Amino acid sequence: MMNRLQRAWQALRGYEAAKDTRSSSAWRPSGSSATAEVGAAAVTIARRARDAVRNDPYAARIVDLWSGNLVGAGITTRWPDAAHSDAWRRWAESTECDAERTLDLYGLQALITRAAVESGECFVRFLPERPTARNPIGLRLQVLESDFLDASRDSFVGEDATIQGIHLDPVGRPKGYWLYRQHPGQTWFMPNMPGASAYVPARDVLHIYRKRRPGQLRDVSWLAPVLLRLRDLGDYEAALLMKAKIEACLAIVSSGAGEDALTGSAAGLLKDSEGRTVEALEPGMILHREGPGSIEVVNPSGGGSHSAFARRALEASAVGTGLTYDQVSGDLTQANYSSLRAGKIEFRRLCEQIQYGMLIPMLVRPIAERFHAQGALAGLWAPDFPDGVSHMPPAHEMIDPLKDTVALIAQVRAGFVPQPEATGAFGYDFRAVVEMIREANALLDEAGISLDTDPRRVAKTGVAQDPAQMAAIEIAATGAASPARQNAQQQG
């Protein structure tokens, strides 16, 4: 028994990170679960993060960057039939989907993403109502900040548990949420809305957060790893600004003999031209004092640059929030095509991971499913969820459009990338694109217009396509080829 304990201890001590040294003796991390650690810190971190976003330009920039890149103009949903598509367009592209009637669905997506980045989590509540022409399914979405969760609710009844306001079944799946009827930090109270929390079934609530550990029920602000660093940078820059102001205080002190020179309580005090005592310097001041006649120049010495420290702080802040230095700082002086592309590749992979791992399964797809269910109840379509529904995140802009387009064409022609995937990279649905191209070609043929960008008529090299293909185009457009085309096709 002793030998086994000794071997286990030796194995543990074999890892440097497990040894207690002078530098690591104070390192005593907690062994709490992910939910326990979040619950103890979420409120404080959220408040500090919101304060940073209000007052720190870099924190505000980080939230804007994540919202702009994850959602952009919106994650669109493509339906395979006209009934869903028409109802979705009327509902999602108007403010009728918003409980507050101020944003459309894509504006709500951006708002929810901002809240999740800033506070760590966000809630969306489904509010059914009477169907209308602009809201044919009778559904509105209410966006709630993380503060609406009553995290003080903890109980265990039978096999069910309520942890930090989230009611769980035996396997840990949420069954309901305890939500305040109004924001607990509100300075006024709306009538007929008491401050106590109410239980809302999970089917009527979407909980959007980034799950980083197994069993994690909540999350903290994405700014948590960098909040103190950003605050230190702000304090450091404020101190440097004060130092620079002092260094700019070039002044002249004129000393002149008088009756009370160097005697009495006012001896040696600096005064302005009106005789008032001066306790703080300003640039360009001319001061007077009693004493032997002389002229002195006050010129504080300058200090060094802080750019190196600021750059390191911003680099760490960018890494800690999953962004690149040029995104957070806006500094492109040392960037080139290769460095920008390398940084954006990693960033785009992370964006896709969050889009397909958080936003689509936790927000976009459940809204589409509830939309369909509400429409089925209204008799607009069959109850079964249709096949072929897709969700398209916004496209990432190309760093160098010419180079990137040439590379993409080569990948498609070689078969490395299917053409529908290449089309999806620009935020479009391939079937919709094919239909748009068909309609555009029909309009051009009907008008007798031939563009040099039409690959049916002009080859990649700029030469007209062969007569056989041109005749096939005319047959497809008019049903019969012209005599000239028929002769050319026979000769060919």
PEPE-V671417 format. One record per run of one state. SS is the DSSP state (H for helix, E for strand, L for the rest). FROM is the first residue (numbers start at 1). TO is the last residue. If there is no record, write none. Layout:
SS;FROM;TO, SS;FROM;TO
This chain:
L;1;1, H;2;13, L;14;15, H;16;18, L;19;33, H;34;55, L;56;56, H;57;70, L;71;75, E;76;78, L;79;81, H;82;92, L;93;94, H;95;97, E;98;98, L;99;104, H;105;119, L;120;120, E;121;128, L;129;138, E;139;145, H;146;148, E;149;149, L;150;154, E;155;157, L;158;159, E;160;163, L;164;165, E;166;168, L;169;173, E;174;180, L;181;196, E;197;201, H;202;204, E;205;209, L;210;226, H;227;247, L;248;250, E;251;256, L;257;270, E;271;271, L;272;276, E;277;277, L;278;285, E;286;290, L;291;293, E;294;298, L;299;306, H;307;320, L;321;324, H;325;329, L;330;336, H;337;377, L;378;389, E;390;392, L;393;400, H;401;414, L;415;418, H;419;424, L;425;429, H;430;447, L;448;457, E;458;458, L;459;463, E;464;464, L;465;466, H;467;478, L;479;482, H;483;491, L;492;492
